Amino acid sequence: MHIPVLYPEVLDALQPKSGGVFIDATLGGAGHAWGVLKASSPDGRLLGTDADFAAIERCAQRLHEFDARVTLRQCWLDETPELAVQLGFAKVDGILIDLGLSSFQLDEAQRGFSFMREGPLDMRFDTSKGMSAADWVNEADMASMAQVLREYGDVANPMQVAEAICRARPLHTTLDLRRAVVSVARVGRVSRVNPATLVFQALRIMVNDELRRLSQALPKYIEMLKPGGRLAVISFHSLEDGVVKRVFRDAAETHSAQFGFGAQQFVHEAQVAVITKKPIQPSEAECRENTRARSARLRVVERI
Ligand SMILES: C[S@@+](CC[C@H](N)C(=O)[O-])C[C@H]1O[C@@H](n2cnc3c(N)ncnc32)[C@H](O)[C@@H]1O
């Protein structure tokens, strides 16, 4: 079971209505998508995508009642905009991106996302291709590994952890990695966070190329919005939130620049208004009910 985070806030942001056209680019368990389809009855349409094929299969069942109003495809979120054009979703009223992992992925030991469960050290959202986390930790040089741990995990002692991982090679399972990390454990700069959490986060971001995909995708999604259409993004750590904030701020600014002796002027008009000056965070009650919600931040823009 995956409990969608900030559920009423997302529906409030997207304001789904009948006749509306929507994209959910991180379908997960289709909790939010179901709400969007219900609220846009009887004829709102939704394109749902996810890099994880298991999510698409699960959501096909969950959204069965909406029949032809739903189109589902497996793809990365930076591929969704092009696919959307091919599938007749070129201009839309609302887009949701709810980043990170679903509870299904975290709970399934075989996926290798959790250091609490023994399983193969995989961590790929799309298990059909690419390098698993095990492939990478068994091949990477120590300096690159330390850099990934520092940049994507804010690990306090990245060089020591990278050394410990290299010493423990070959690593095959999530617990192999946890043991290597714990052997040199120091609490991260983000206090009270288990060092294994930060290392697992860093590797997952790297294996799935998450930050590059997000920063390249967001401007494309902004282009796809109809005037008045909204893009809502839920992030779960400061690196993701930083990317969202920067792209939204740039898209909300009007820039002008002058080039050459003829002083030709180019003006880039603001494309969006930022609806959430500060990110929306879950209430204490929501965090008590769903601990996964604790670090969620929702930011929303509206196309001008
Ligand atoms: C937090 S869950 C979404 C939950 C969903 N909103 C719900 O209500 O059930 C995140 C989902 O996004 C997918 N995902 C994460 N990063 C992705 C990316 N860069 N491209 C495509 N899918 C991604 C994951 O596979 C996961 O299924």
The ligand as an SDF file (V2000), in Angstrom:
LIG
                    3D

 27 29  0  0  0  0  0  0  0  0999 V2000
    6.5590    8.6250   -4.7420 C   0  0  0  0  0  0  0  0  0  0  0  0
    6.1490    7.5420   -6.0480 S   0  0  0  0  0  0  0  0  0  0  0  0
    4.6960    8.2860   -6.7460 C   0  0  0  0  0  0  0  0  0  0  0  0
    3.4600    7.9820   -5.9690 C   0  0  0  0  0  0  0  0  0  0  0  0
    2.1770    8.4170   -6.6360 C   0  0  0  0  0  0  0  0  0  0  0  0
    2.0840    9.8510   -6.7340 N   0  0  0  0  0  0  0  0  0  0  0  0
    0.9790    7.8520   -5.9110 C   0  0  0  0  0  0  0  0  0  0  0  0
    0.1160    8.6170   -5.4790 O   0  0  0  0  0  0  0  0  0  0  0  0
    0.8710    6.6400   -5.7850 O   0  0  0  0  0  0  0  0  0  0  0  0
    7.3660    7.9140   -7.2200 C   0  0  0  0  0  0  0  0  0  0  0  0
    7.3170    7.1060   -8.4840 C   0  0  0  0  0  0  0  0  0  0  0  0
    8.0640    7.8300   -9.4400 O   0  0  0  0  0  0  0  0  0  0  0  0
    8.8760    6.9690  -10.1820 C   0  0  0  0  0  0  0  0  0  0  0  0
   10.0420    7.7650  -10.5750 N   0  0  0  0  0  0  0  0  0  0  0  0
   10.9520    8.3560   -9.7640 C   0  0  0  0  0  0  0  0  0  0  0  0
   11.8510    9.0340  -10.4950 N   0  0  0  0  0  0  0  0  0  0  0  0
   11.4960    8.8670  -11.8000 C   0  0  0  0  0  0  0  0  0  0  0  0
   12.0290    9.3290  -13.0280 C   0  0  0  0  0  0  0  0  0  0  0  0
   13.1300   10.1120  -13.0580 N   0  0  0  0  0  0  0  0  0  0  0  0
   11.3930    9.0090  -14.1720 N   0  0  0  0  0  0  0  0  0  0  0  0
   10.2800    8.2340  -14.1400 C   0  0  0  0  0  0  0  0  0  0  0  0
    9.7340    7.7340  -13.0040 N   0  0  0  0  0  0  0  0  0  0  0  0
   10.3340    8.0720  -11.8460 C   0  0  0  0  0  0  0  0  0  0  0  0
    9.1920    5.8100   -9.2710 C   0  0  0  0  0  0  0  0  0  0  0  0
    9.4110    4.6450  -10.0400 O   0  0  0  0  0  0  0  0  0  0  0  0
    7.9250    5.7340   -8.4010 C   0  0  0  0  0  0  0  0  0  0  0  0
    7.0400    4.7720   -8.9040 O   0  0  0  0  0  0  0  0  0  0  0  0
  1  2  1  0
  2  3  1  0
  2 10  1  0
  3  4  1  0
  4  5  1  0
  5  6  1  0
  5  7  1  0
  7  8  2  0
  7  9  1  0
 10 11  1  0
 11 12  1  0
 11 26  1  0
 12 13  1  0
 13 14  1  0
 13 24  1  0
 14 15  1  0
 14 23  1  0
 15 16  2  0
 16 17  1  0
 17 18  1  0
 17 23  2  0
 18 19  1  0
 18 20  2  0
 20 21  1  0
 21 22  2  0
 22 23  1  0
 24 25  1  0
 24 26  1  0
 26 27  1  0
M  CHG  2   2   1   9  -1
M  END
$$$$
